[in-house]
Amino acid sequence: MKYVKIISVCMLILSLFECNGRSKGNEDLILALGLSRLTNDSSNSTAIDASSGGIAILNHSVRLIIPANALQENETISYRKITNLPSEKNQVVPVQVGYEFAPHGLQFNEPAILEVCYDHSDLHQKGFDEKTVQIHYWDTKTQEYISMGGLVDTAAHCVRSSIYHFSSYLLTAQITSVGDNPPLIGGATFFPSTPIAGLPTYVRSNITDFDNGGSIAGVLFYFRTAGSSAAFQAIEMLPETEDASGNFYGVSLPDYAITSAGLEYYIKAYDSLNKSSTLPANAPITFSTKTTDSPDPVSPIRFNATIGNMAAGFSRDLTIQVKGASSPTYFPVIPSSFGFPGTSTASGSVSKASLTSIRYTAKKIGISSFDATYGTLSVSQNINIFPGTLSTIKWLDENGVFVPNELIVMKQGEVKQFDVQGFDAYNNFVIVYPEFTVDGSFGSFGTGPNVGKFTAGPVAPGESAEGKIVASVGTKTAVRFVKVIEPTYIYATFQNNTGKGGRLGLNVFDVSQPTVKIGFVSDFLNWPAGPKLVGVVEGTGALMVFPGQTINFQAEHMQFTLPLTPMEGVSCTTSIPSITITEGMGRVDVTVVCNSVE
């Protein structure tokens, strides 16, 4: 049974009255309001199956994408919101909100994707450049910010980054100055997170140069044994090829550098104008320290999974994990080498799949063995290879996560990218090239470079359409059911009697928690400065509020009210009818009138 939840929509004047405000003219601004998810005070949790992965929508602003087999076992993911943010440090300024994830210290075999959406108008008002937004975690031991980087979507006002473990993660931003800004060093992440004496350790850091046309010219990692008076040794950190942002640099420290005494280190980066920075800021006078562990005496190394059986032509990604003597868990590491032992005839191939994983692919029927090393440690697996037979195919979404067998609700015109992966009887995967078809008149799949891209078709006013989408590979098929609904449209007419220019934004609030925003869009309406213009600006926005989607709730009836926030020197009023909207269908007409206040 669906439940009813009431929300309120508030029109808010944003960055109102610019002296030389520009207009987009009298044309309707057809905006798809992809509502950025904002904070919700209620905590949440999501159960994730390790074998299939999933997407944990923890609240209206946070989404965690966990690939299949990234977890060692099934987990329930939860979070606690952090409102008492740490102070600014080394040019890193925490903004808006942070989250502590649980189970605390959870390690991922494959990186998960953390997506956090933010209120960009708040950033702009505080002088932050949106392109500098990143996700950091706060190291409680060293009291340092460690950058996870971030790909910023300035249209959706969200940032994504790969994370390898659970910690306290914060949104951060930087106020850039005019001229050449020195590189920003994002701290150091270690693999394993606690280095093990006598074994190599991989260190990575996010290094950014936010100047237009700026670039990083070099990064050096300085290290020495903790407590030593010896000079620091320098080793170059190189760009990571697996990193989509191009901002991560890494280096493998040799085994002799990791001793039971611990490690002292700092990082120095240069930009293309030969401006440099260090972390800590006054290094080498001050430096960072890393404690170490000793190898577990019983089982210091393992694969994250045992393959056992595999069909020829299929693959499996594996992670090498190591454990320290005082550690309660294993940590993923970057292997020193991997391949086939001795001179045996290989029945498969091994390649690097990601920063922390390797991929074994079966080639011919028989018994195969392959191994991997990490420093002086080694681990191996034997695999029985059978004739290659495709057992099943499974749907994937644009994030590479398996699509659950649930009704997919889309708005008309919305586009989703799908893919399909094939599996043998032992849950090993193979790349397949499916044919996508639609059973019904509710949308269509693209072809050529747009294969797998489904576009929801139009629906009649007040109606919806349903049907199934089908993927097929040979005799194997997989089906998902789709429902297409009409969006809710808000039509606004603005009467500007002030002679001043500005822009109008849309904020969405939860009525049950009136101070909690659950969505927003800016530049909903724009109007020019000039003579007293009346009724010359109109805007249209498709409000993306529908069951189970962006705002993440089911609603059969939504009632909209529209109070307007007055600004200094201006008085604005608005009128909106009381209207009930069923399943996202309907239209709301709004008139906004602003007058100068003497």
Phi, psi and omega in degrees: 000130179285150177250161185257132177227135182261134173235158174241147180246128181243128170278131184230133176282122183247137178043051194292163160057073171269143185298325181238048182300141180258151179248148172269014177089191184268002183287152175294137177264098182278103186244127171275108186277083175286097190295119178292134184283125181251180191286148175228131187290340182282133178283167184208167178209154181220132176276130181240127176279127185297323185286333183249343184070192179168179179244120178262106175270097190279331168195195187287352182239352187233131177225133180240119182257116185246114181293162174300137177068011174287333178266145177287330179207169178301140182222154169254116185267131178218175181210164171230128181286138179255116178254336178269083187285147175298166182281164174299141180206131177052048178072359180266122183242115176290139183228143169067295190198159173220165181221137171255124185260151179227151004294132183296137179082002179303132180256142177255133175290323172241146183297139170271160178252120177259125179241126179234130177258153190218166177271100186291332179296324176295320178297314182297320180296332180267004174088013180272145174272125185299330182291346180270359182296132177221172172248124177242156165247151184261115179278108185291336180283313183267350184057044181234151170275133177242120185280134169262007180072206178159135171262116186267127173259100185285348176279314180273346182060051177226155177232140180238144171209158176276135176234148185247353178200168177270140178199200172264116183251139186231146168281135178227161177209170183227139172269110182275147179258162178289136182105200184273114175272137178292159178302144176261120182263125188267025180080182186238134173249132184253144172235111359289164185297329169248108182302151181249126184304135178084000179237149179294161180222132178266134180236133177230154180212143177270116183244122184233149173231108188273002177289143176297123181081359180284158179207159179274129182263341180175150179225131180238139176251120180257135184212157172199166178294136181300137180083358181273149175263007181291160177291151176291140172267146181247139176221138186283137172266132185251153179299140177276129181285338182278349187274122182290331183282337182077013185253356182265137177237143184218161177206146175261114178283134182294159184299329182291342180282341184256106181240171180293342179286339182103184188229136171249139186202163167206166183238141176232134181231145179240144172258180186291346176261015177066022173271137186234163174213159177231158173226116001299161190299326182252031175297150004270010177301316170245159184205169178264156181233139178234124176280162182233172179233174173253158181297146175299129185288343184260305185217081187281346183215149178198164164278153178289341180207158174254126183285307180078279182241150181203143174273143180301136181094350181261165186226164173212135175267135182231153178238139174272132181235143177234160184222134174273162184297327182260006182269139177279351186218169175269152180238137176291144180224167175270117185296148176287322177203162174205149181166210185248137186288146173056220181246022182294153178286121182285136176255014180195190178226153179232132179218167178279129182260325179203187181304320186246004185231155175238154184242122174260131177237123180286138183247318183214156185296139180145199177251125182244153176222136174220158182224168176218150180236153172222100187062234180274355181268150178216157179212148183221164178220142171256139185228131173271121184254126183248170177305140184288117178223126177283122183265318183203163173234149183228144179286141172237149174266187184294345178265002182078018179259141180298136180274119180295157181279069180228159179299130178262117180260126180229152174270156181300136181086349180289148182239134175231138177264126178242159172214173180223142176236141180264154182221147172272187183288352184248015177070027171265149190255162175214146176286131179234162179238089188279164168255130180254132178225163180240128177257090183136176182247071182221007180161183182207156175263148175281171179233172178060233180293346180257020179299137181086355181268112183260130177247122179291131184280176180287152174233153180291150178308130180079005183241171172221168180223144181226156177178193181233148173253141189233132171247136181223140174226106185061236180269359182265135178227155174220138188235141169227147181259139185233140173239128180252129180237161177275135177291163169273131179251139172250123178254121184239136173243126184252127175251110183260107179256018185257341185074011180245149181265164179175195178216155184246132180243163181245125174242145179242129181238151174275121183299325181290339176225080192301340180268358184261112176285139175240009175174162177196162169209140178256170179055038176293319174227143173233144177217153186274160168280157180148200178302166181295105183259135184238123171063032184259353184241127176232149178220148178232131178228134175273109184283113185276070176237105180209164192307127169075005186256223194317312183275352169064048170211158177266133180213127174268331181224130178230129179250131184254133168236155190223071172289151181245136179274117180287150179248164182299129178080001183221139175242125183238140175234159181215155175232139179210134179284153172285127187218141176255129184243128181254125177051044173077005183259138178145178182219139177237122178259130185233138171239127180242128179236127179239132178234151177289146177253123182286000000 
